[in-house]
């Protein structure tokens, strides 16, 4: 990884702005605007769920109930989002993903599993049949993770190590449907989570450490994410994450928004993924067997500043074009995929 000191400062500043955005919770962030009535219905449901989840006390530790039958700790971890807390699971997943990690420039041997602590799983509602969980099960889950990754790098020709430490506190409330002691294939029917993440980066080079320490570090507050995995057909799944307003020097630069992803089933093997940032559609990507496949369209802010800087002179935007959607100038960029890999078409 070759970077210069100025680039590192700019990267850190952009992370500060993003983290600052996540630190300011809004009553109801800007929501997706779609002409699709099925997406409209899910957005309406999310608005109600977000209001409930953001109310004081929603994620507080509950009294709970006893499990109606014997449920092993390993099964609880596997079913309710703590798979990597099971000894050996991380290593097994990494072993199967070595080729993929190397293809994106990540050394699979350099990544380490998160360290889990303070794990609590409390059932709120559950029933059993013939000694096994059956029907809808609601659980409250809380845990902390700690991750430390060291990245060798070079800045201005000098080799050094960047150490990144991430601490996360996660609380969730989810509803899962069980049949004969096993959850359905999608996992949770609906899952609402609250995540409080803090990040710290240090550098082995004292000069670099001193310079990066001058970049302001914002205070962050927990953000709410809501997942839907059932009951929203023909949409297979939907995810909503809060992106609160960004303030710089006390002035709001961007309004509070919701990032939303919807996946619509076409056939058993094919689907289309839609991503919204706030009210605007950001991308539409066809999928096959869980991988991008076909013509993917992305809409970006107008980077030409009204045409002052032609797109054909910008690396990566040579084949992009300006479009006007609902009165807003946007850059439309098309990427072709085959089994998850970007490919060039003859016209490109």
N, C-alpha and C positions, 0 to 999 in steps of 0.2 A: 504494500500500500504506500504510494508516494503522494505526500501532501506537503504544501508549504504552510508556514505559520499563519498567514493571512487567511487561507482557506479554512483552517481549523477554527479561527476566531469567528468567521462568518457562519460556519456550521453550528457552532455553539450558540451563537446569537439566534439562529433560526430555531434551535431546540428550546431556547429560553422563551421565545414568543409562543411556540406551540404549547409548552408546559404552562405558561401563564394563562393561555386560553382555557386549559383544563382546570384551572384553579378557581374559576368563577362560575358557580352553578346558577342556572337560570330556571325560572318556574317552568317554562316550556320553550325549548330552543326552536329555531326556525325548522319547519317540517317539510318533507318532500311534497312537491306539487305534481300530480300525475293525472292524466286523462283516463287512466285505467281504473275502472270502478273497483276491481279486486284489490289493487294496491291502495286505493283510497280507503277501503274498509279496514285494511291492516293498519294504516297510518292513524285512523280514528281510534282503533283499539289501543295502539301504542300510546297515544296522547293520554288516554285514561290510565293506563298502566304506569306511565312515567309519573303522572301526578301522584298516584298512590305510593310508588316506590320512593319518591323524593320527599314524602312527608316525614316529619320527625318521628323517630322510633321504629320505622318500618323494618330496618335491618338490625335492630337491637336483639341481643341474645334472648331467645324465648325459653319458657319453661319446658315445652315439648311433652312428648309422651314416650312410653317404652315401646320398643319394637314388638310387634305382635307375634314374632317368631324369631328363631335364631338367625342372625345376619352377621357373617364374619367381617372382621375389619378389612381384609383384602377386598371382599366384594363391595363394601361401602366405598373404599377408595376408588375402585375401578368404575363403579356406577356413577359416582357423584363428583367427578372432576378432579380426582387426586391420583390419577394413574401413575404419575411419575414419583409419587411418594412410596410406591411399592418397590422394594429392593429388586434390582435387576431389570425393571421395566425400561428405564431410560436407555440402558446399554443395548437392550434388544431392539428398540426403535432406531437408535443411532446406527446399529449394524445394518439394518434394512435400508437406511437412507444415505449410506456413505456416497453412493454414486451421485445422488441428487445434490447433496451438500457440496461435493467437489465441483459439480457443474456450475454452481453459482459462486465459486471462489471461497468456500468455507472449508477449513480443515476439520474433518469430522472428529479427529482426535483432540482438537483444541477446545471443543465445547464441553462444558461440565453440567451435570444435572443440578437443578435448583435444590437448595437445602430447605426442607420443610420443617415448620415448628408450629406449636399452638394449634394443632388440628382438632377441630370440634365438629361433629356431625350429629345433629339433633332432629329426629323425626317429629313432624308437626301433625301429620295425618297418615295413617297406614292401616292396611288390612291384610289378612293372610288367609290362604285356603290350602288345606292339607299340609300345613307346616311350612308354606312358602309364601312370599309376598305375592299379592294379587290385587289388581285394580290400581287406582291412582294413589301415588305416594308423594307427599310433600315433605321436603327436608330443608333445613337451615344448615349451611356449611360455612365454616370460618377457618382460615389458616394464614400463615405468613410464609413467605419464601425469601431466600437470600441467594443472589447469584454474583459471582466474581469471575470476570473474563479478562484475560491479558492478551492484548493484540500487538504483535511486533509491527513496527512501522518505520518509515523513513521520512524525515522532514528536512528539506534543504540539503539532502544528501547524508544526513546524520541518522543513524539507527537508534531507536529508542522503543520503549514499551508504554502503551496506553492501557491503563487498568480501569475497567468499568465495573462499578458495583451497583446492583439494582436490588432494592428492597420493596416488597409488595405485601400489602395486607388486603385480603380478599374476603368478602362476605357475600353469600348468595342465598336466594330462596327459589327453589325449583319444584316443579310438579312433574313426576315421572309415571309412566303407565307400565305396570308389570303384568305378565301372564305366566303362570306356573313358575314363579320365582326368578324370571328374567325380564329386564326392561326391554321395551320395544326398540327397534333398530335405530331410531333417531335419537334415543336418549331422552332428554327432557322434552316435555310438551311445550313448556314455557319456562324460561329461566331469567330471573332478574338479579343482576350482580352489581356490587359496589366495590370499586378497586381504588386503593390509595397507593400510588407508586412514587418512590423517590429514587433518583439516580445521582451517582457521584462518579466523576471521572478525574483521574490523576495521571501525571506524566513523569517518567523517570528522569527526563531532562529538567533540571531546576529552572532554567530560563523559560522553557515552555510552560512549566507549572505556574511560575509567577505571572506570566502573561495571561494564561487562561483563567487564573484566579480572579482577574479583574473583570471577567464577564459576569454580570449580575445573575444570581440564582434565584428564581422565583419560588414562592411558597405554593405548593400544590394542594388541591383539595380532591377528595374522591370523585370519580366520575361514574355515572350509571350506564350500564349496558343491558339491553333487553333482547333475548333470543326467543324466536318462535319456531317450533319444529313440527307442529301439527295443528290441525283445525283451521288452516288458512288456504286450503286447496282452491285452485290449482297451483298456487304458490307453494313450493316445497318447504322453504325456510326463509326467515327474514331476521335481520340483525339491525338493531338501532343503537348507536353510541352517541353520547352527548359531546358536543363540541361548543362549549360556552364562548361568550364574546371575548374578543382579543382587545386588550387595552394597552396602549403604549403612551407612557407619560400622562396617564389619567384620561386619555381620549380613546373612545371606542373606534377601532379601525375596521373590525368586521363584526356583524351581529352574531348572536348565539345561533348555532345551527345543530342539526342532527345529521350524522352520517348514517345512511341506511343502505343495506344490501338486500335485494330480493332475488330469489332463484325460482324461476318458473319451469315446471316440468313440461317437456315436449313429448318425449318418449321415455322408455325405461332407461335408455342410455344417453339421451340428449336433453339439454336444458338451456335456458338463457339467463344470464346474471345481469341485473341492473344495479348500478351504484348511484346513489344520490348524495350530493353534498348540499345540505340545506334544502332549498326548494328545487334546485336544478339537477337534472339528470347529468351525471358526470361520465358514465360509460355504459355501454351495452355490449356484452360479450357472449357469443354462443359457446356452449360447453359440450364436450363428449367424454363420457367416462370420467367426469370430474376435472377435465383439463380444457383450457381454451382451445377451440377448434372452429375455424372459420373467420369471418370478417368482424373484427372488434372495432367499435367506434368510441372515441373518447372526445369529450368536450372540455376545453380549457378556457381560462380567461384570455382576452385578446392581448397577446404579448407584443403585437405590432405597434401599440400606442396609436391606434387609429390609422394604421397604414404607413407610419413613418419608417418602420423597419420591415421590409418584405420577408415573408415566411421562407421563400426559396433561398434566402441567404442565411437562414438559421439552421445549424446542424440538427438533424433529426426531424425537421419540419418542412423539408423540401417538397413533400407531396401533400402537406396539410393545406387547408383552405379556410377562409373566413365565411361563417354562416351567421344569419340573424334568426334567433329563436325567441319568440315573444318579446321582440323589440330589443334584445340584447345581442351585441356582437361577441361571437365566440370563435375559437379556433377548433375546427373539426379535424381530427387526426385518425386515420384508419390504419390498423395493424392486422395482418393476416397470420393466423396460427394454424399449425398442423400438430395435433397431439401435444399441445402445450408449448410448442416451440415456434417463435416468430419466424416467418419465411417471407421472401421477396416474391412479388408477383411480376409478371412480364412488364406491366405498366410502370413498375417501380424501377 
